[in-house]
């Protein structure tokens, strides 16, 4: 992780968890990353905002980022700068469309219209299609245009489809680029020493979408992905510590002067209320304050998150409950639609340790125990090995001896 293009995509009731509204699964999708004339561009779209968003910077690690947005939200678009200075987006599902943008990327170029460039982009994968071609990524190599998409034949797997053309408006010819393990959706990378790779992902159960690098060679003007049509499970890559992404980092809250309050590994679930949290008020602690009491955990503000990591991972925390009040609940959660959590609930003057399991679609209190002290430790242990996708919760009164609590959570990708 090196940076975020934005802190707040949009501020509205759904993003702010106000008036009983939320926007799970409707934030930003299928971003497009480009480098053109010394500037980096990240574009995305949002079903929540109803807009296409474009962010740009000359320093991708430090920013600052300039933001522009416009309607409509171009689904799964690919931002493309052509050699003649014109700027385009290709977008859509099944039927793929081309639109030209103004030079400042603030919207559709006046006097131009959207046009269909491929009527049925899924055709190369057959006629019985479950997921129509989408996820466009456009590239230009040796004066030819190459368009990558993903489709999913019914009864089959996610499939890479590649189209090529001499002109951006077509005509386009297409074929299956890769059909193995469901590894798909992405595009091309070329290295300074002349190697070619495809960056793709694979849905892998509850751990989510895992990235793949797939070797590419060129044959008769087509990129050929994989080794004899298969995705290699190991790669011979040179050791390079500068490329370690830092997606696993310390989760301690001790900060030195000048350090960010929350490093990149942390993300808020929806827009936070910044008045109600701090890592400075008490050294080494994240302090959360109650702004309101919610009836649903999924509507609670200021839930701070990190990605779980496969094949196994464990997260643990210590909770000081001495200032919690009647109606408060705080703890450790595995956040998904069918979530599981363990925490402390205050009811009047009574403190309880509670484990809740929502794997069945409805939150169920699997176990409740009285708590007679001011600090308690919680731990969640995840196992994604071969899509086992289970998690167990634990508590401790001293941080050394751990006791299982509640029921095992069956995790799903939601």
Phi, psi and omega in degrees: 000128180240338180183168168242141179285337179206157172264323181230114179293311179200152179245110176208180185300321182293313181290333182265003183054051179247153175057034177073015183254154175213176181218043177301130179076007182231030177276243177254143182234154161042064182290157177238128182246127181222153173235122186214124177050047175082005181236138175267140179233134171237121178240148180206180176218163184219127174292336180285313181278337184072021185229164168263134184241135178232127179241142182219150178201156174265350178230099187292339181271328186243344183075200000284166181252137173263137183240134169227153178212156181202161176262149003272186174274109182278109188296127174048049185277161172241120175280134185217126175258116182273166185295336182272008178091354179278152185238135185228164163229135169252134187207174173116179180228123181078288174267116186261137186240155179240135175224140178264137181259159173292162186299329181269007177062024183272357179162189180292137179297126180304140178086001179247161180229155173294148177217144176282126179253335174223116186288319180225087185287349180273351191305324182297337181266002178117187183256341182257087190250129177277308177247114180292157184304131178206194178065042185299137170220120187251138180222158176233121182227124178051046175068012173245148178265134179234124183244121178262137174219168174242139172221164183224098177297141180299129182081000181247223184221167175301135192227139174276128174245134180239130172246152175223156181202158175274336177234149183294335179274357179097187007288150182252141171244141186229160176201166176288128181265330180195137177215084182204126175063008183075014178284120186194179177065104180165216183195214189247147171229134171246143181256161180301334181267013172093004177281153176235141180221159171243132176258123187220179174222167179226127172293126185225059176068213189291337180290343176102208183264122183254139185282149176229140165256126183239127180295147182230137169232161183252131178224120177053041176080012178239141170285128180251118188264141174086187178246107186054044176078005182246153178272117178292140181272346174227152180228146174266097181243144179293144177294132182206097184294338181291346181263002177297121192281344179071029179280349170244120185215172180301138176252020174285156183252014174284129183235138172268163181301130179092347179281148178294150179300319180228112176300170188299337182293343181266141172219143175278143171280107189068178181291132181279164167262102189290352176284344193247018176213156179197146169249006182251337184294329176223116186303129177084001183235149164269119178259124177246135179244146180283127175259330179196167177253126180252156178269345181235132177301323183290350177254001182285134179282162172059045167269119184263134190231157164228156175289139168285155186234136177265164004280337176221152175202158180222137174236137181222151180209161173245139184241127174260114187258010190296335180253009177286147185240172181308127180096347181285150174216131177214148180176208184237132187227152163258106192273113171203175180301316176262072191280169169224146179206157172228135184196186179248131177245136177255123178232102187068238178255015181255137177250136180225144168271128185232132171249127181242133180237118181251022183298333180276002180103339178234131180299129180235130175285104185280332179198141178228130181229144176289148178237126185244018178221173189267347178234147178208147182252141178232150179215140173237133185237118185252141177229107179257008185304124179048042177060032174298315170056053178234156179217147178234148182245149183220158171226160178213144178265349181228359180079004182240313182259120186253142179235131178294145180223142175074211183241157180293137179267127171269111185274148177225160178273108182230000000 
